Structure formats: C-alpha cells, structure tokens
C-alpha cells in the first residue's frame, strides 16, 4: 500500500533541464558548433564529469575562456528560470497528497542549496517533510541511496513509496530501491530508454493523484 510519495526535482517539478540545454545550445551555436540533445540527455538525473566547454573545445580544436563561458551560462539560465513556474499538475499533486494523508519527500542528485533556493522561489518548500540531496549521499542516482534515505526519513518501507521521476537515471534509482515508479518525462528526457517502470504520464495533469494510486493498486 502506498503511504508516501517522493518527487525528483530537476525536470520533474521545475523544468531546469530544458532551460540548461537551450542556454548551452545557444552558446554552442554562437561558436558555430553543436551540443547534441542526445549527449546532454544522458547526463540528466545524475552527476557527471562531462564539461560542455571542454566538449566545445574538442569541436573547435582551440582553447576557450571557461570562466567567461560559465558566467555567461549562469546569467542566461538565471534570466530564463526567474519567471518559470512548476510543471503542470505538480501543485495539484502536492495538494492531493496532503488530502490523502500521504507523506511527501524529495530526492535529488542536485545539491541542497540549489533545491532549497528553487523550491523557495516556487513557494513549494513547505510541502516536503523530508528532502535528500547530493549532499547526503556518497553516490547519487542511479544509485538507490537517495531514495532509500528519503524513505527512511519519512518512516516508510521502500515498497510503501511512490516515486515520480523524469529521467532514466532517476527511474533506475527508484526501481533499484524497490519502489513503485511513475515517469513523467520532459522535452529533454522523453526520448530516453527507461528501465521497466510502473506507469508513464505525459503530465501530472493527465491523471489525478488519487486515480493514479487506484490504478497502481490494481
């Protein structure tokens, strides 16, 4: 029986992933090169040593000013994300979870400052009883540690948790943790190959939370 829900953050609650990719692609195109979406999508939901500007250098065969490029990337991303709201249906799911008496957690491969800042800007921070981030574990997704810690924090067994994910790495982490997982991909992750999950939605608006839980319990 599902007693709690655990949300991913980037790309699921707030579509940071699309904005990050579009900003990088703009910068790449200004340098007359390309960052393939397929390359970027592989990195979503986990930590990686991939440096987009090293990748750009490999295409241009010359050195670049990484500090200036990182500053430009941050400035453009911050401008884009400032007016962005939660993905469709997120706030309704959080409200429904409270009505249904479910415990609510969050597990993200990003750091705690990133999560608290953006959840605060969205006005959603108070909805989460427990938040686990990259700062809490040695290995992020697809390792199951984040989800297992979130469940323990909520006082739940893994099989009592329903996870919402947008990335292949995140979905794999949830299933490795022994949890029910529903994926809601975004424009960056929709073409990825996912492990076997319990259901896939185009949006949280597609099915109310109580109806989804009844469907999963069949």
MARVEXVEX-276770 format. One record per residue (C-alpha): chain; residue in one letter; x, y negated, z. Coordinates in nm, 3 decimals. Layout:
% MARVEXVEX-276770
atom ch=A	aa=A	x=X	y=Y	z=Z
...
***
This chain:
% MARVEXVEX-276770
atom ch=A	aa=X	x=0.000	y=0.000	z=0.000
atom ch=A	aa=X	x=0.133	y=-0.342	z=-0.095
atom ch=A	aa=X	x=0.181	y=-0.561	z=0.212
atom ch=A	aa=X	x=0.413	y=-0.826	z=0.071
atom ch=A	aa=X	x=0.524	y=-0.999	z=-0.246
atom ch=A	aa=X	x=0.880	y=-1.102	z=-0.328
atom ch=A	aa=X	x=0.949	y=-1.356	z=-0.600
atom ch=A	aa=X	x=1.258	y=-1.419	z=-0.806
atom ch=A	aa=X	x=1.322	y=-1.790	z=-0.864
atom ch=A	aa=X	x=1.509	y=-1.896	z=-1.178
atom ch=A	aa=X	x=1.299	y=-1.836	z=-1.487
atom ch=A	aa=X	x=1.008	y=-1.699	z=-1.285
atom ch=A	aa=X	x=0.898	y=-1.981	z=-1.054
atom ch=A	aa=X	x=1.084	y=-2.260	z=-1.234
atom ch=A	aa=X	x=1.199	y=-2.217	z=-1.592
atom ch=A	aa=X	x=1.554	y=-2.333	z=-1.531
atom ch=A	aa=X	x=1.689	y=-2.071	z=-1.771
atom ch=A	aa=X	x=1.533	y=-2.219	z=-2.084
atom ch=A	aa=X	x=1.649	y=-2.570	z=-1.993
atom ch=A	aa=X	x=2.001	y=-2.449	z=-1.918
atom ch=A	aa=X	x=2.018	y=-2.271	z=-2.252
atom ch=A	aa=X	x=1.876	y=-2.561	z=-2.450
atom ch=A	aa=X	x=2.119	y=-2.807	z=-2.290
atom ch=A	aa=X	x=2.415	y=-2.581	z=-2.366
atom ch=A	aa=X	x=2.294	y=-2.521	z=-2.720
atom ch=A	aa=X	x=2.269	y=-2.897	z=-2.777
atom ch=A	aa=X	x=2.628	y=-2.940	z=-2.662
atom ch=A	aa=X	x=2.744	y=-2.646	z=-2.875
atom ch=A	aa=X	x=2.572	y=-2.785	z=-3.183
atom ch=A	aa=X	x=2.727	y=-3.126	z=-3.125
atom ch=A	aa=X	x=3.061	y=-2.945	z=-3.153
atom ch=A	aa=X	x=2.940	y=-2.760	z=-3.464
atom ch=A	aa=X	x=2.927	y=-2.418	z=-3.305
atom ch=A	aa=X	x=2.663	y=-2.190	z=-3.155
atom ch=A	aa=X	x=2.570	y=-2.016	z=-2.831
atom ch=A	aa=X	x=2.352	y=-1.719	z=-2.934
atom ch=A	aa=X	x=2.041	y=-1.673	z=-2.724
atom ch=A	aa=X	x=2.117	y=-1.302	z=-2.705
atom ch=A	aa=X	x=2.453	y=-1.380	z=-2.544
atom ch=A	aa=X	x=2.303	y=-1.614	z=-2.285
atom ch=A	aa=X	x=2.009	y=-1.384	z=-2.205
atom ch=A	aa=X	x=2.244	y=-1.103	z=-2.100
atom ch=A	aa=X	x=2.367	y=-1.321	z=-1.811
atom ch=A	aa=X	x=2.024	y=-1.413	z=-1.676
atom ch=A	aa=X	x=1.943	y=-1.293	z=-1.325
atom ch=A	aa=X	x=2.296	y=-1.214	z=-1.217
atom ch=A	aa=X	x=2.640	y=-1.368	z=-1.158
atom ch=A	aa=X	x=2.896	y=-1.359	z=-1.435
atom ch=A	aa=X	x=3.247	y=-1.480	z=-1.513
atom ch=A	aa=X	x=3.122	y=-1.600	z=-1.852
atom ch=A	aa=X	x=3.223	y=-1.962	z=-1.914
atom ch=A	aa=X	x=3.030	y=-2.117	z=-2.204
atom ch=A	aa=X	x=3.303	y=-2.369	z=-2.271
atom ch=A	aa=X	x=3.572	y=-2.102	z=-2.293
atom ch=A	aa=X	x=3.338	y=-1.930	z=-2.539
atom ch=A	aa=X	x=3.309	y=-2.259	z=-2.730
atom ch=A	aa=X	x=3.688	y=-2.290	z=-2.739
atom ch=A	aa=X	x=3.714	y=-1.943	z=-2.890
atom ch=A	aa=X	x=3.490	y=-2.057	z=-3.176
atom ch=A	aa=X	x=3.671	y=-2.388	z=-3.230
atom ch=A	aa=X	x=4.019	y=-2.248	z=-3.171
atom ch=A	aa=X	x=4.121	y=-2.556	z=-2.974
atom ch=A	aa=X	x=4.120	y=-2.676	z=-2.613
atom ch=A	aa=X	x=3.834	y=-2.880	z=-2.469
atom ch=A	aa=X	x=3.785	y=-3.106	z=-2.169
atom ch=A	aa=X	x=3.591	y=-2.865	z=-1.946
atom ch=A	aa=X	x=3.534	y=-3.118	z=-1.669
atom ch=A	aa=X	x=3.371	y=-3.366	z=-1.908
atom ch=A	aa=X	x=3.158	y=-3.093	z=-2.064
atom ch=A	aa=X	x=3.041	y=-2.963	z=-1.726
atom ch=A	aa=X	x=2.947	y=-3.317	z=-1.622
atom ch=A	aa=X	x=2.751	y=-3.367	z=-1.944
atom ch=A	aa=X	x=2.577	y=-3.033	z=-1.894
atom ch=A	aa=X	x=2.474	y=-3.122	z=-1.538
atom ch=A	aa=X	x=2.348	y=-3.468	z=-1.635
atom ch=A	aa=X	x=2.134	y=-3.338	z=-1.919
atom ch=A	aa=X	x=1.999	y=-3.048	z=-1.717
atom ch=A	aa=X	x=1.904	y=-3.273	z=-1.425
atom ch=A	aa=X	x=1.719	y=-3.506	z=-1.662
atom ch=A	aa=X	x=1.522	y=-3.218	z=-1.810
atom ch=A	aa=X	x=1.434	y=-3.042	z=-1.486
atom ch=A	aa=X	x=1.332	y=-3.356	z=-1.295
atom ch=A	aa=X	x=0.976	y=-3.354	z=-1.427
atom ch=A	aa=X	x=0.939	y=-2.977	z=-1.466
atom ch=A	aa=X	x=0.669	y=-2.801	z=-1.266
atom ch=A	aa=X	x=0.630	y=-2.438	z=-1.159
atom ch=A	aa=X	x=0.546	y=-2.189	z=-1.432
atom ch=A	aa=X	x=0.173	y=-2.136	z=-1.497
atom ch=A	aa=X	x=-0.003	y=-1.936	z=-1.225
atom ch=A	aa=X	x=0.277	y=-1.948	z=-0.968
atom ch=A	aa=X	x=0.098	y=-2.177	z=-0.726
atom ch=A	aa=X	x=-0.223	y=-1.976	z=-0.760
atom ch=A	aa=X	x=-0.037	y=-1.653	z=-0.679
atom ch=A	aa=X	x=0.121	y=-1.810	z=-0.371
atom ch=A	aa=X	x=-0.217	y=-1.933	z=-0.252
atom ch=A	aa=X	x=-0.377	y=-1.595	z=-0.319
atom ch=A	aa=X	x=-0.102	y=-1.414	z=-0.127
atom ch=A	aa=X	x=-0.189	y=-1.619	z=0.180
atom ch=A	aa=X	x=-0.562	y=-1.548	z=0.144
atom ch=A	aa=X	x=-0.488	y=-1.177	z=0.103
atom ch=A	aa=X	x=-0.271	y=-1.173	z=0.415
atom ch=A	aa=X	x=0.043	y=-1.072	z=0.227
atom ch=A	aa=X	x=0.391	y=-1.158	z=0.345
atom ch=A	aa=X	x=0.580	y=-1.373	z=0.097
atom ch=A	aa=X	x=0.953	y=-1.367	z=0.027
atom ch=A	aa=X	x=1.203	y=-1.478	z=-0.234
atom ch=A	aa=X	x=1.521	y=-1.308	z=-0.356
atom ch=A	aa=X	x=1.754	y=-1.492	z=-0.592
atom ch=A	aa=X	x=2.103	y=-1.449	z=-0.735
atom ch=A	aa=X	x=2.146	y=-1.827	z=-0.712
atom ch=A	aa=X	x=2.285	y=-1.995	z=-0.400
atom ch=A	aa=X	x=2.075	y=-2.125	z=-0.112
atom ch=A	aa=X	x=2.133	y=-2.495	z=-0.187
atom ch=A	aa=X	x=2.004	y=-2.451	z=-0.543
atom ch=A	aa=X	x=1.696	y=-2.266	z=-0.423
atom ch=A	aa=X	x=1.607	y=-2.495	z=-0.133
atom ch=A	aa=X	x=1.658	y=-2.807	z=-0.345
atom ch=A	aa=X	x=1.434	y=-2.695	z=-0.630
atom ch=A	aa=X	x=1.167	y=-2.535	z=-0.409
atom ch=A	aa=X	x=1.160	y=-2.857	z=-0.210
atom ch=A	aa=X	x=1.119	y=-3.065	z=-0.526
atom ch=A	aa=X	x=0.832	y=-2.839	z=-0.632
atom ch=A	aa=X	x=0.669	y=-2.863	z=-0.287
atom ch=A	aa=X	x=0.671	y=-2.484	z=-0.254
atom ch=A	aa=X	x=0.933	y=-2.419	z=0.014
atom ch=A	aa=X	x=0.681	y=-2.373	z=0.294
atom ch=A	aa=X	x=0.515	y=-2.080	z=0.117
atom ch=A	aa=X	x=0.810	y=-1.846	z=0.177
atom ch=A	aa=X	x=0.854	y=-1.663	z=0.507
atom ch=A	aa=X	x=1.192	y=-1.530	z=0.403
atom ch=A	aa=X	x=1.446	y=-1.637	z=0.140
atom ch=A	aa=X	x=1.754	y=-1.436	z=0.047
atom ch=A	aa=X	x=2.015	y=-1.572	z=-0.195
atom ch=A	aa=X	x=2.363	y=-1.503	z=-0.328
atom ch=A	aa=X	x=2.497	y=-1.647	z=-0.003
atom ch=A	aa=X	x=2.353	y=-1.350	z=0.188
atom ch=A	aa=X	x=2.499	y=-1.056	z=-0.006
atom ch=A	aa=X	x=2.827	y=-0.930	z=-0.150
atom ch=A	aa=X	x=2.665	y=-0.823	z=-0.476
atom ch=A	aa=X	x=2.373	y=-0.991	z=-0.649
atom ch=A	aa=X	x=2.125	y=-0.837	z=-0.893
atom ch=A	aa=X	x=2.119	y=-0.581	z=-1.049
atom ch=A	aa=X	x=2.241	y=-0.454	z=-0.712
atom ch=A	aa=X	x=1.933	y=-0.394	z=-0.491
atom ch=A	aa=X	x=2.081	y=-0.563	z=-0.181
atom ch=A	aa=X	x=1.889	y=-0.891	z=-0.219
atom ch=A	aa=X	x=1.555	y=-0.715	z=-0.238
atom ch=A	aa=X	x=1.634	y=-0.474	z=0.042
atom ch=A	aa=X	x=1.737	y=-0.763	z=0.267
atom ch=A	aa=X	x=1.424	y=-0.959	z=0.178
atom ch=A	aa=X	x=1.203	y=-0.661	z=0.264
atom ch=A	aa=X	x=1.382	y=-0.609	z=0.596
atom ch=A	aa=X	x=1.345	y=-0.979	z=0.676
atom ch=A	aa=X	x=0.970	y=-0.954	z=0.609
atom ch=A	aa=X	x=0.946	y=-0.643	z=0.826
atom ch=A	aa=X	x=0.836	y=-0.427	z=0.534
atom ch=A	aa=X	x=0.941	y=-0.099	z=0.377
atom ch=A	aa=X	x=1.055	y=-0.119	z=0.013
atom ch=A	aa=X	x=0.750	y=0.072	z=-0.107
atom ch=A	aa=X	x=0.525	y=-0.189	z=0.056
atom ch=A	aa=X	x=0.671	y=-0.469	z=-0.160
atom ch=A	aa=X	x=0.559	y=-0.602	z=-0.496
atom ch=A	aa=X	x=0.834	y=-0.787	z=-0.684
atom ch=A	aa=X	x=0.785	y=-1.045	z=-0.958
atom ch=A	aa=X	x=1.076	y=-1.079	z=-1.199
atom ch=A	aa=X	x=1.156	y=-1.236	z=-1.535
atom ch=A	aa=X	x=1.496	y=-1.079	z=-1.607
atom ch=A	aa=X	x=1.626	y=-0.733	z=-1.689
atom ch=A	aa=X	x=1.891	y=-0.757	z=-1.417
atom ch=A	aa=X	x=1.630	y=-0.857	z=-1.160
atom ch=A	aa=X	x=1.385	y=-0.586	z=-1.259
atom ch=A	aa=X	x=1.658	y=-0.323	z=-1.232
atom ch=A	aa=X	x=1.748	y=-0.450	z=-0.884
atom ch=A	aa=X	x=1.384	y=-0.425	z=-0.773
atom ch=A	aa=X	x=1.340	y=-0.071	z=-0.903
atom ch=A	aa=X	x=1.674	y=0.037	z=-0.752
atom ch=A	aa=X	x=1.540	y=-0.096	z=-0.422
atom ch=A	aa=X	x=1.239	y=0.135	z=-0.456
atom ch=A	aa=X	x=0.986	y=-0.143	z=-0.508
atom ch=A	aa=X	x=0.691	y=-0.199	z=-0.736
atom ch=A	aa=X	x=0.794	y=-0.449	z=-1.005
atom ch=A	aa=X	x=0.590	y=-0.664	z=-1.240
atom ch=A	aa=X	x=0.782	y=-0.858	z=-1.503
atom ch=A	aa=X	x=0.679	y=-1.197	z=-1.639
atom ch=A	aa=X	x=0.949	y=-1.281	z=-1.896
atom ch=A	aa=X	x=1.013	y=-1.634	z=-2.024
atom ch=A	aa=X	x=1.131	y=-1.756	z=-2.364
atom ch=A	aa=X	x=1.490	y=-1.663	z=-2.285
atom ch=A	aa=X	x=1.424	y=-1.315	z=-2.148
atom ch=A	aa=X	x=1.122	y=-1.199	z=-2.349
atom ch=A	aa=X	x=1.336	y=-1.011	z=-2.600
atom ch=A	aa=X	x=1.545	y=-0.821	z=-2.345
atom ch=A	aa=X	x=1.523	y=-0.447	z=-2.290
atom ch=A	aa=X	x=1.384	y=-0.383	z=-1.941
atom ch=A	aa=X	x=1.403	y=-0.073	z=-1.728
atom ch=A	aa=X	x=1.079	y=0.109	z=-1.658
atom ch=A	aa=X	x=0.861	y=-0.132	z=-1.460
atom ch=A	aa=X	x=0.507	y=-0.111	z=-1.325
atom ch=A	aa=X	x=0.345	y=-0.379	z=-1.539
atom ch=A	aa=X	x=0.423	y=-0.669	z=-1.771
atom ch=A	aa=X	x=0.238	y=-1.001	z=-1.786
atom ch=A	aa=X	x=0.278	y=-1.288	z=-2.030
atom ch=A	aa=X	x=0.193	y=-1.526	z=-1.746
atom ch=A	aa=X	x=0.061	y=-1.515	z=-1.391
atom ch=A	aa=X	x=-0.248	y=-1.681	z=-1.535
atom ch=A	aa=X	x=-0.320	y=-1.361	z=-1.726
atom ch=A	aa=X	x=-0.443	y=-1.173	z=-1.420
atom ch=A	aa=X	x=-0.532	y=-1.294	z=-1.065
atom ch=A	aa=X	x=-0.313	y=-1.150	z=-0.791
atom ch=A	aa=X	x=-0.590	y=-0.952	z=-0.621
atom ch=A	aa=X	x=-0.689	y=-0.797	z=-0.953
atom ch=A	aa=X	x=-0.325	y=-0.712	z=-1.030
atom ch=A	aa=X	x=-0.282	y=-0.538	z=-0.696
atom ch=A	aa=X	x=-0.600	y=-0.334	z=-0.751
atom ch=A	aa=X	x=-0.468	y=-0.237	z=-1.095
atom ch=A	aa=X	x=-0.134	y=-0.126	z=-0.949
atom ch=A	aa=X	x=-0.306	y=0.080	z=-0.680
atom ch=A	aa=X	x=-0.497	y=0.291	z=-0.934
***
